[in-house]
């Protein structure tokens, strides 16, 4: 594999660049300034309101030391709030604001459409197989990531 265009890492990087560009273009068209990571954070917090930052980082496979910046920006945009935990007054939990919920729901169809655009070079069967293989390959190296995915039990 001496040709970089046959190297999985190189191809994944290029595909990631394109996927971020597609996502950004689509949400910007609607007047939003939101990154894919910020969107993932909002979606996980909506699904599991009241989680803390460390849990959020694990759920979106994001580095624990940099998740604070993501949360800070979402708080500044008034999409979420940090509240004192009812079980541990030293801890802060994350919840969406009404604006955060509305934004997430307003963007849902656009984000889904962006996902389809990312897969537009493949037919339906290939899209399903590609996503299945991405999930399998990612799961196979999850333990090697500096920010492994951690599902909440």
N, C-alpha and C positions, 0 to 999 in steps of 0.2 A: 504494500500500500504506500507507494511513494508519491502518488498523485493526491494532493490535498482534497481534490474534488471527489475522492472515493473514501475519505476518512470520516467516520461517523461524527467525531467531535467537531470537525470543521463544518460539516453539513448541518449539525444541530445548532451550532452558533449562527449560521446563516439563516436557518429557519426561525430561530428565536428573534433575530433582528427583524425579519419580515413580519412575524406575528406581533411584535410590539408596535411596529409601524402601522400595521393594519388596525390594531386596537386603538392606538392613539388617534389616528385619523378619524375613525368612526365616532369615538366619544367626543372629540373636538368639534365635529360637525354639529353635534347637539348642544354645544356650548359648555361642555364640562372639561375640567382639568383634573383628570384622574388617571393614574397608572394602572397597569394590570395587577400589580401587587396590592395597591390600595383597593381596587375592586374586589380582589380575593379576600382581603381583610374584612371589608364590609359584608360580603356574602357569608363568611364564617361567623361573624358576630351576629348577624341576623339569625342564622341557624342555631347559634348557641349563645344567646345573650347572657352577659354576666361573666364571661371568661376573662382570665387575666392575660397580660401581654405574653408571658412565657408560653401559655397554652396556645394562644393565637399563633405565635411563631411556629410552634410544632405543627399546627393544623394546616398552615400554608407553606411549610418547609422553608422558612425564612430564618435567617440568623438572629439569635436571641439578642445580640448586642446592637443590631441595627433596627429591630422592629420598633423600638421607641421612636425613631424618627418618622416612621410610617404613621404610627399612632398620633404623634404630635401634629403632623400635617393634616390628618383627618379631623382631629379636634379643632385645629385652626380653621378648617373649612366648615365647621359646625356639622359634620356628618356623624360624629360620635362624641360621647362624653366618657370621662373617667369618673367613677363613683367609688366611694368607700365601701368595701365589702361588708356585708352584714354578718359574716362569720369570722372575719379577721380585720379589725379596724386599721391595721397597718397596711393591708393590701388594697389595691385599686382594681376594680373590674370595669369592663368595657361594655357600653351599650350604645346602640344607634339612636340618633336623634330622629325627630320626625323628618327633617330634611334628608338625613342619611337614608332612611327607609324609602322615602319618595324617590331619591336619586337612584338607589339600587333598582327599584321597580321600573323607573323611567328608562334605565339603561339596559334592562334585561334582554329585550328583543334585539337591540342593537349589538350587544355583546354576543348573543347567540348567532346573529347574522355574521359578525366578524369571524367567529369560529368557523362558520361554513366557508367564508371567503378564504380563510387560511388553508382549507382543505380542497379548494376549488380545482386543483390539478389532478384530483383523484375521482374516480367514479364512486358511487355509494358503497359498494362492497369493499373497495380499496380503502375508503375513509374509515369504515368500521374496523378493518384489519389493521390499518396504520395506528389508530388510537389504541387498539388492543395491544399491539406490539410496543408502542411507547409506554403504556402502563406496565407491561411485563419487564421491559428493559430498565425502566426507572426503578421499579421495585427491586430489581436485581442488584442495583448499585446504591440503593437508598442508604444503607449502613455506611457507605464510604463518603457520603455528602457531609460537608461541614454544617449543613442545616437539614438533617433528615426529616422526612414527614413522620409525624407522630399523631396517630388517631386517638381521639378521646374514647375511653372505654365506657 
